[in-house]
Amino acid sequence: MKTYLLAVQFDESAPAPSDQEFREQMARTGQVTTEMRSAGSWVFVGGLVASSATTVVRPGAGTTTMTDGPFAETKEQLGGFWVIRCDDLDEALAWAEKCALACGSPIEVRPFQDAQWV
């Protein structure tokens, strides 16, 4: 089995959903997560707060600096994610389709590197 990250791409410049729309979205994504668990694919899921809460720690010359704000200045940020285990990319893409429809946002599918150093 391979491990994949399904990353929710969130557009922070878009209008926020109403409370009702947000509850409906969370119910849909919860249903997909439940389905993943039942199928044995689910590893972890998490939602993230707005990128304005971000602190970036940057290395340089043997020390670090810390700055507020996201790493990249862009309207699209990581809004949440699922970590899943699947037999192959096709299976991961099928889950990504369900996730995209449930949350109404683009989903980036990225495989984890094989942990050869462990």
Secondary structure, 3 states (H helix, E strand, C coil): CEEEEEEEEEECCCCCCCHHHHHHHHHHHHHHHHHHHHHCCEEEEEECCCHHHCEEEEEECCEEEEEECCCCCCCEEEEEEEEEEECCHHHHHHHHHHHHHHHCCCEEEEECCCCCCC
